[in-house]
Amino acid sequence: MDFTRLAAIDVGRHFGRRKALSQITFECRAGEILGLLGPNGAGKSTLLSILATLLTPSTGRVEYGTFSADSAGAALRSRLGLLGHDLYLYPELTARENLMFFAQLYALSEPARAVAEGLEHAALSGRADDQVGGFSRGMRQRLALERALLHKPRLLLLDEPFTGLDQASVAALSARLKGLRDQGSLIVLATHDLDVAEDVISRSLFLRDGRLARDPGPARDLRTRYLQAMGQS
Amino acid sequence: MKAFLRVAWLVVRKDLTVEIRSLEILSTTVFFAVTVVLVFSFGLIKEGRAPEDVAAAILWIAMAFAGTLALGRTFDRERQNETLRALLLAPADRPALYAGKLLGMLFLLALVEVLLVLLVGLLFQAPVFSSPALLIALLVSGSLGFASVGTLFAAMLVRARSRDVLLPILLYPITVPVMIAGVRGTAALFQAAPDEVMARFWLALLLFFDAVFVTLALWTFEPLMTD
């Protein structure tokens, strides 16, 4: 299965009596990087979890082309990649073992090749057989991104992917994301880092208290728009 | 079926590799189980003689307590780096992930039980080698019944704040029939004249519980893990 469009339609999610998200509607197409911007607790991670099919929306629905999470199941999950705030890596395993485990879990046809490419992209070929627990945050972040990209997902969901990266790694990641965008990936990126985001994202959604805040318009720079959308200027 | 087994094997292999590197679950579980048996032996053995029928009960109590400790820790490990989310996001049969976690747990329990059986045999003078095949069958089927429910609950509770309290509260009442069948079956074997007929009866009951618990767990794992 494949898709080139992601749409959230009136999506809401509550945990008990607490509303984490409500009335979220947007659309995103292949070749776009959609920025999800908002303060802590705005609902960005919850929305990413819903888009990743790990949470079911309490109201509304998410469409992946003509498919839904219910109808496509495992086939849809094979087209999704998620890099969360936690890195989804086993610290006791080596970098190679981590990637190989997930490559085999995704039943890739050439897991060894995919792993070697991933290690090279992460600039970790020289540390491939070292346990991940001994890596710096930046190294783990780069490895985690490659884990999320091993199976060449159509939809890539990133939660604060620039955390812990030095300037060179941020630049490399930005270039990688732009490359994926140009290859037709659909990327949703939640971040606080407005300076980096401005350079990378095609479009932005502002989230405040679980709701979409009005975008003041494309004329101003991202930081000004963000502050206006959050009602802080 | 092939894909199911492949995924289950991947999870088992990964869990065992992690455990071999850290020895975290095995060391704490073995230490705890041995302590339980030693404490009972100091309390119950008088003048070198243990009361009749206590060996089987102590063996299963130690197994249940140590198993609960291991169950909590194995999923705690998946929670710490949120790797459970990565597993659930993979396009693999989710029941196969459950089966992999269950098999890994059974392997660890088997290692602990080997030590426990030898220790109980030594301290309580239980005839642990009188019907070895039946004893192994009872322990394997009892562990399967206990771990099948425990693995499901531990996975369910992975995000609960009070998971360490909730796991035994949920697990022990449901696995009481398994414990009773295990203790009675093992006690029948630990008699001076082993009663193999009675042991087989309890084994059959254990196999019935296993079939029910494993089927229910495989059936409910996916909906329970989808929030």
Interface residues (C-beta under 8 A of the other chain):
Chain A: A52 T53 L54 L55 T56 A74 A75 R77 S78 L80 L82 G84 D86 L87 Y88 L89 Y90 P91 E92 L93 E97 F101 F102 Q104 L105 Y106 A107 Q131 R147
Chain B: A3 R6 V7 L10 K14 T17 V18 R21 S22 N81 E82 T83 R85 A86 L87 L88 L89 A90 P91 A92 D93 T226 D227
